[in-house]
Amino acid sequence: MENAIPKLSAEAIPERRSPTVETIRRLFRHRSAQVGMILLAFMILIAIFAPVIAPYDPVAILKEETRRSAPCIHLLGCPQEQTQHLMGIDGNSRDLFSRVIYGSRLSLQIGFVTITFAIIIGGIIGALAGFIGGWLDNILMRLMDVLLAFPSLLLAIAIVAVLGPGLRNALLAIGIVSIPIYARIVRASVLSVKELDFVSASRALGASKLQLLLTKVMPNALTPLIVRGTLGIATAILDAAGLSFLGLGAEKPIPEWGLMLGEERNSIFNAPHLVFFPGLAIMILVLSFNLLGDGLRDALDPRLAQNRSK
């Protein structure tokens, strides 16, 4: 009987990969995610090496240069005796290329800081509401409903109007208006995970509520939070640019893309390059996070990718 049972060789046994490895493989095979990661890596490298790439101090006034002059590139026919400025000069005689390069640093910081704050606060609120339930759930979720009743940008403007204009207050306002979104996402995930069999088994074995929440429920409720957080960074960058455009965010002479658009909005016809390049930088950075978030959603939930391929 023993000889009748065939023995499988090591090559015949399929390699078993962990879920994390499979998720990473799906992410790197996703075309949208590939484009998003390339664009994001490009922007991060620009932000890291901004002092090396930028030819001028982003806040330095070049007194010898003409305000709002067009881009000048020697290789494209610009006179050699004229100073080269790849994106031209803004209305305050500052090199626009240097300001756009340094603006990538600020925009990335804005996106990561505000969304990290919103995820931490919103995650705590949503986890407590979903896991404990009862009157605490009702109180916390009604507060979140009140915040969600207002358009996010208008609520951010109102908060900044109360706190006063400035980049720090603008970041705080954007973080506050984003909290309800993540609180609701975490609450929904916790409600679905806490009733699963492995959580019930750990509860029957005597695990405390805090241990269940931190070691069993939350690690398995993070998938939608990761996807929404990636997309939320793009939204935070846009909101910060909008507040700066209105004069409620970054203040002069900080090199922030929304502020650059606000300063030169009246020059869109006589010096369109001053609006085009900061707007293009915002579009590329926001697009990179949106494409990456789309790929993450499909990688973390392979059923979506299968439905798209059909």
C-alpha positions in Angstrom: 0.0 0.0 0.0 2.8 2.4 0.8 4.3 1.9 -2.7 0.8 2.7 -4.3 0.9 6.3 -2.9 2.8 8.5 -5.3 5.4 10.8 -3.9 5.4 14.4 -5.0 8.8 16.0 -5.8 9.7 19.4 -4.4 9.2 20.9 -7.9 5.7 19.6 -8.1 4.6 21.3 -4.9 3.4 24.8 -5.7 5.2 27.6 -3.9 3.0 29.2 -1.3 3.5 32.9 -0.8 2.3 35.0 2.1 -0.7 37.3 1.5 1.6 40.3 1.9 3.9 39.0 -0.9 0.9 38.3 -3.1 -0.5 41.8 -2.5 2.9 43.4 -3.4 3.1 41.3 -6.6 -0.4 42.4 -7.6 0.4 46.0 -6.9 3.6 46.0 -9.1 1.7 44.3 -11.9 -1.1 46.9 -11.8 -0.6 49.4 -14.7 -2.2 52.3 -13.0 -0.1 51.7 -9.8 3.1 51.4 -11.9 2.5 54.8 -13.4 1.5 56.2 -10.1 4.6 54.9 -8.4 6.9 56.2 -11.1 5.4 59.7 -10.9 5.5 59.7 -7.1 9.1 58.5 -7.0 10.0 61.2 -9.4 8.3 63.9 -7.2 9.9 62.5 -4.0 13.4 62.5 -5.7 12.8 66.1 -6.7 11.8 67.0 -3.1 14.8 65.2 -1.6 17.4 66.8 -4.0 15.7 70.2 -4.2 18.9 72.0 -3.0 20.9 70.4 -5.7 18.3 70.8 -8.5 17.2 74.4 -7.8 19.6 76.9 -9.3 18.5 79.8 -7.0 17.1 80.4 -3.5 13.3 80.0 -3.9 12.7 83.2 -1.9 15.6 85.3 -3.2 14.7 88.4 -5.3 16.7 88.6 -8.4 16.8 92.4 -8.8 18.6 92.4 -12.1 15.8 90.3 -13.7 12.7 91.5 -15.4 9.5 90.6 -13.6 7.2 88.0 -15.3 9.8 87.3 -18.0 9.2 84.3 -20.1 11.2 81.0 -19.7 14.8 81.3 -21.0 16.7 78.1 -22.0 20.0 78.5 -23.8 19.6 75.2 -25.7 16.3 76.4 -27.1 17.6 79.7 -28.5 17.7 81.9 -25.5 20.6 84.4 -25.8 23.8 83.3 -24.0 24.2 86.7 -22.5 20.8 86.4 -20.8 20.6 84.5 -17.5 18.9 81.1 -17.9 15.5 80.6 -16.2 13.8 77.3 -17.1 10.3 78.4 -16.0 10.7 82.2 -16.2 10.6 84.9 -13.5 7.5 85.5 -11.3 6.0 88.8 -10.4 8.4 89.4 -7.5 11.5 88.7 -9.6 12.1 85.2 -8.2 13.1 82.2 -10.2 9.9 80.1 -10.8 11.7 76.9 -11.4 13.4 77.0 -8.0 10.1 77.8 -6.3 8.3 74.9 -8.0 11.1 72.5 -7.1 11.0 73.5 -3.4 7.2 73.5 -3.5 7.3 69.7 -4.0 8.8 69.4 -0.5 6.0 71.4 1.1 3.2 69.7 -0.7 4.4 66.2 0.2 4.7 67.3 3.8 1.2 68.8 3.8 -0.3 65.6 2.4 1.5 63.1 4.8 1.1 65.3 7.9 -2.5 66.1 7.6 -3.6 62.6 6.6 -1.5 61.0 9.3 -3.2 63.3 11.9 -6.7 62.5 10.4 -6.0 58.7 10.4 -4.8 58.6 13.9 -7.7 60.6 15.4 -10.3 59.2 13.1 -9.0 55.7 13.6 -9.2 55.9 17.4 -12.8 57.4 17.2 -14.0 54.8 14.7 -12.4 51.8 16.5 -13.9 52.8 19.9 -17.3 53.4 18.3 -17.4 50.2 16.4 -15.9 47.9 19.0 -17.6 49.3 22.1 -20.9 50.3 20.5 -23.9 51.5 22.5 -24.3 55.1 23.6 -20.6 55.8 22.8 -21.1 54.8 19.2 -24.2 57.0 18.9 -22.5 60.1 20.4 -19.3 59.8 18.3 -21.0 59.0 15.0 -23.5 61.8 15.4 -20.6 64.2 15.9 -19.0 62.8 12.8 -22.3 63.3 10.9 -22.4 66.9 11.9 -18.9 67.5 10.5 -19.8 65.6 7.3 -22.9 67.8 6.8 -20.6 70.6 5.7 -18.6 70.7 2.4 -15.0 69.9 3.4 -13.4 73.0 1.8 -16.0 75.4 3.2 -15.6 73.9 6.7 -11.8 74.2 6.4 -12.2 77.9 5.4 -14.4 78.5 8.4 -11.9 76.9 10.7 -9.0 78.9 9.3 -11.1 82.0 9.5 -11.5 81.4 13.3 -7.9 80.3 14.0 -6.3 82.8 11.7 -4.6 82.4 8.3 -1.3 80.5 8.1 0.0 77.2 6.9 -0.1 75.5 10.3 -3.8 76.5 10.9 -4.6 75.4 7.3 -3.1 71.9 7.9 -5.0 71.6 11.2 -8.2 72.6 9.4 -7.7 70.1 6.6 -6.9 67.3 9.2 -10.0 68.1 11.2 -12.4 68.0 8.2 -10.8 64.6 7.1 -11.4 62.9 10.5 -15.0 61.9 10.0 -14.1 60.0 6.7 -11.6 57.8 8.4 -13.7 57.4 11.6 -16.5 56.0 9.5 -14.2 53.7 7.5 -12.6 52.2 10.6 -16.0 51.8 12.4 -17.4 49.9 9.4 -14.3 47.6 9.2 -14.3 47.0 13.0 -18.0 46.1 13.0 -17.4 43.5 10.3 -14.2 42.0 11.7 -15.2 41.8 15.4 -17.9 39.2 14.7 -15.6 36.8 12.8 -14.8 33.4 14.2 -11.1 34.0 15.1 -12.1 37.0 17.2 -14.8 35.0 19.0 -12.3 32.2 19.6 -9.8 34.7 21.2 -12.5 36.1 23.3 -13.5 32.7 24.5 -9.8 32.0 25.4 -9.9 35.0 27.8 -8.3 37.8 25.7 -9.1 41.2 27.1 -11.1 43.8 25.0 -8.0 45.9 24.5 -6.0 42.9 23.4 -8.7 41.9 21.0 -9.0 45.4 19.5 -5.2 45.9 19.1 -4.1 42.5 18.0 -7.1 40.9 16.3 -9.5 43.5 15.1 -7.5 46.5 14.0 -4.8 44.6 11.9 -7.6 43.0 9.9 -9.5 46.3 9.5 -6.7 48.4 8.0 -7.2 47.5 4.3 -9.8 50.1 3.4 -8.0 52.7 5.6 -4.8 52.3 3.6 -6.5 52.8 0.3 -8.5 55.8 1.5 -5.5 57.3 3.1 -3.5 57.2 -0.2 -6.4 58.9 -2.0 -6.8 61.3 0.9 -3.3 62.6 0.5 -4.2 63.8 -2.9 -7.3 65.5 -1.6 -5.3 67.2 1.2 -2.8 68.6 -1.3 -5.6 70.0 -3.3 -7.4 71.5 -0.3 -4.1 73.1 1.0 -3.5 74.5 -2.5 -7.0 75.9 -2.5 -6.6 77.6 0.9 -3.3 79.1 -0.1 -4.9 80.3 -3.4 -7.5 82.1 -1.3 -4.8 83.6 1.0 -5.7 81.5 4.0 -2.9 79.0 3.8 0.8 79.5 3.2 2.0 83.1 3.4 4.4 85.0 1.2 7.2 84.2 0.3 6.8 80.5 1.1 7.2 78.4 -2.1 3.8 76.7 -2.1 2.1 75.8 -5.4 -1.4 77.1 -4.5 0.1 80.4 -3.3 2.0 80.7 -6.6 -1.3 80.3 -8.5 -3.0 82.9 -6.3 -0.2 85.4 -6.7 -0.2 85.2 -10.5 -3.9 84.5 -11.2 -4.3 87.9 -12.9 -1.3 87.2 -15.2 -2.9 84.1 -16.8 -3.2 85.9 -20.2 0.0 88.0 -20.3 2.3 85.5 -18.5 0.5 82.1 -18.6 3.7 80.2 -17.7 3.5 81.5 -14.2 0.2 79.7 -13.7 0.9 76.7 -15.9 4.0 75.3 -14.2 2.6 75.3 -10.6 -0.7 73.9 -11.8 1.1 71.2 -13.7 3.1 70.2 -10.6 -0.1 70.0 -8.6 -1.7 67.8 -11.3 1.3 65.4 -11.5 1.5 64.9 -7.7 -2.3 64.5 -7.2 -2.5 62.1 -10.2 0.4 60.0 -8.8 -1.5 59.4 -5.5 -4.8 58.7 -7.3 -3.3 56.1 -9.6 -1.4 54.5 -6.7 -4.6 54.4 -4.6 -6.5 52.8 -7.5 -3.8 50.1 -7.7 -3.8 49.5 -4.0 -7.5 49.0 -4.0 -7.2 46.3 -6.6 -4.2 44.7 -5.0 -5.7 44.5 -1.6 -9.0 43.2 -3.0 -8.2 40.9 -5.9 -11.9 40.4 -6.7 -12.0 44.0 -8.1 -9.1 43.2 -10.5 -10.9 40.0 -11.6 -14.1 41.9 -12.3 -12.3 44.6 -14.3 -10.6 41.9 -16.4 -13.9 40.3 -17.4 
